[in-house]
Amino acid sequence: MWVNILIGVLSLLGGIAIGFFIARQYMMSYMKKNPPINEKMLRVMMMQMGMNPSQKKINQMMKAMQNQK
């Protein structure tokens, strides 16, 4: 009886540990493929749209994106 409980608890802990490392690896690869937008990327996007971005406008856009999160 107590052996079954011990096996269940150990299996649960092992599953949690394995799930954590799989999720961590997935998120690391996702962030490498899709990095978050930084000021340099925002400046390039605005220039591609035909805008001449000032540092003030870049800061406003970054703050607006951070507030959305």
Residue pairs with C-beta under 8 A, 6 or more apart in sequence:
37 65
39 58
39 62
42 53
42 58
42 61
42 62
43 53
43 58
46 53
46 57
46 58
46 61
47 53
51 57
